[in-house]
């Protein structure tokens, strides 16, 4: 049913709850899921490290001779996440590698290689990002401030990556390193707080006092 003219007029006068977004920010759990990374460059190594830090099982497809020193160091060091894995395949990727993958990333010099990787991933129903080739990306990576489980992501939709990095540095300076531990404490006690305090003013007051301490004290 169409809105009446008076209703449309009232709605037009109200401010938008959400202004236009260049992209939709999402947070994607990858713990225990498979990821594909093609290429042995430093850029591919960073994406592989990032995915493994989320707990993903990362399958890296690149001839060993093409792996950068950064990538070799990452494979020797291993992932930061206890459940993350880095598995190197001494060969180029092929279509069957997308089976069971939740996400795929590639660093391709040639446009034709980027297109082939993107189309193979899309055919398998796997979201793909080809580094520095927006036409072959189903999603983007942003700059990250890591106080996990608190994670802040910044994106300029590719318009000004240097600005995103500057914003990240500002946020890094504002958020104390101990924020990570406070968030872990909150995660650990949440169920007990909810069991003891009913929804409403008492529970809200507790969490407000908790948050006030986050920026003042060690946990």
DALINKA-V72391 format. One record per backbone hydrogen bond with DSSP energy under -0.5 kcal/mol. CO is the residue of the C=O (numbers start at 0). NH is the residue of the N-H. Records with the same first field share a line. If there is no record, write none. Layout:
CO->NH  NH
This chain:
3->7
4->8
5->9
6->10
7->11
8->12
9->13
10->13
22->24
26->28
29->32
32->56
33->101  102
34->58
35->104
36->60
37->106
39->67
40->44
41->45
42->46
43->47
44->48
45->49
46->50
47->51
48->52
49->53
50->53  55
51->54
54->31
55->57  84
56->34  58
57->59  86
58->36  60
59->61  88
60->38
62->65
63->66
67->71
68->72
69->73
70->74
71->75
72->76
73->77
80->83
84->57
85->87
86->59
87->89
88->61  90
93->96
94->97
95->98
97->100
99->33
101->126
102->35
103->128
104->37
105->107  130
109->113
110->114
111->115
112->116
113->117
114->118
115->119
116->120
117->121
118->122
119->123
120->125
121->124
126->103
127->137  138
128->105  130
129->132
132->135
133->136
135->129
142->153
143->145
144->146  151
146->149
148->150
149->146
151->144
153->142
155->158
159->162  163
160->164
161->165
162->166
163->167
164->168
165->169
166->170
167->171
168->172
169->173
170->174
173->175
175->178
176->179
177->181
178->182
179->183
180->184
181->185
182->186
183->187
184->188
185->189
188->192
189->193
190->194
191->195
192->196
195->197
197->202
199->203
200->204
201->205
202->206
203->207
204->208
205->209
206->210
207->211
208->212
209->212  213
210->214
212->215  216
